[in-house]
Amino acid sequence: MVCPEEEAEVINLDNTGVAFALVIAAGLSTAVGAALVFFKNIVNLANKRVLAAGLGFSSGVMVYVSFVEIFTKSTGAFEANGYAEKDAYMLGTLCFFAGMLLLRLLSFLVHKLDQHHGHSCDSA
């Protein structure tokens, strides 16, 4: 007789082919995109507005994915410490906005303490 705690976890490998296809597609798209810079006529098609929109979109996606990952871990940690799901969600949101406020305050203090502090893009 096997106890439920001792049962081996069964891993479903039905989607292995799809996973490998997605990994290969991602790798090939990176390689093809990098190879396109060697063709001058294709590079001339890209103007600054298209590049700015693409970079803005991709950075937004990366920030969103990072936020969701951190937020779920935060709410999970609050739930593990005995908070209800609703309270954990509220505390995770509160901590997120408190962090934003703290970073803004630090930025303000740095600029107040050092008037000449800046970035190369500030003068443009």
N, C-alpha and C positions, 0 to 999 in steps of 0.2 A: 504494500500500500504506500502510495506516494503522497506526501503532504503537499498542500497547495504552495507552500513557501519554497519547496524543493523542485517544483516542476521547472523544466528548462523552458526558457522563452523561445518561442518559435518565430523565426525571422522569415518574412514573406519576400521572396526574390522574384516575384512575377514581373516587376517593373524594371528589372536590371537592364534589359535591352534599351528601354526608353532613357534610362539614366545615362548609359554610355553614349547614346546618340546625342543627348543634350550636351554632354561634356565635350564631345568631338565637335559639335556645331559651334559651341562657344569658343573653343580653341581655334577653329578654322576662321571664324569671323574676325577674331583678333588678328590672325596672321594676314588675312586678306585686307583688312583695314590698314594694317601697317605697310603692306606692300603697295597700296594705292598712292602713297606719297612719292613714289618713284616715277609716276606718270604726270607730267607737267599739265597736260590739258585737263585732267581730273582735279588737280589741285586748284587750278584757276576757276573751277566751277564753284568752289566754296568761298562765299563772301563772309564778311565779319558778322553779319546778322545771323546767318545760318549757324556759324560756329558758336556764337554767343548763346543762341537758343538751345543748341545741342548740349553745350557745357552746363547751362543753367538747369536744363531738364535732368541731365545725368547726376548733377550734384544734388538736386532735390530728391531724386530717387534714393541716392546713397544716404542722405540725412534721414529720410523717412524710414528706411530699412534699419538703420542704426537706432533710431529713436524707438521703434516698435520692439526691437530686440531688448534694449535696455529697460524699457517700460514694463515689458512682461516679466523680466527678471525681478524688477523692483516690486511689482504687485505680488509676485510669488513669494518674495522674501517677507513682505508684510503679512501675507496669509500664513506663512510658516511660523510667524511669531504670534499667531493667535488672533489676528484681526479678521473681521468678516470680509467677504469679497468686495462689497460695496465700499467699506471703509478703506480697504487696501488700495482700491482704485483711486479713491479721493486723496489718500496720502501720497500715492505715487505721482498724481497730477500736481499736488501741492509742492512736492519736492522738486519736480521738474521746473515749475515756474519760480520757485525760490532760487534754484540754481541759475536760471536766466537773470533774475534780479541781482544776484550776487556777482555774476560776471559783468553786468552793466555797471554796478557800483565800483568794482575793481578797475574797469576801464576808465571811469570818470576820475577815480583817485589817481591813477597813473598819469593822466593828462593834466590834472591839477598840480601834482607834485613836480612833474617835469614838463614845463611848457614847450620844450623843444622836441619832446617825444613825438614821433610820427612814423608813418610808413612812406615808402617812395610814391605810392599812389595818392597820398594826401595832397601833394602839391600840384597834381595834374588837374 
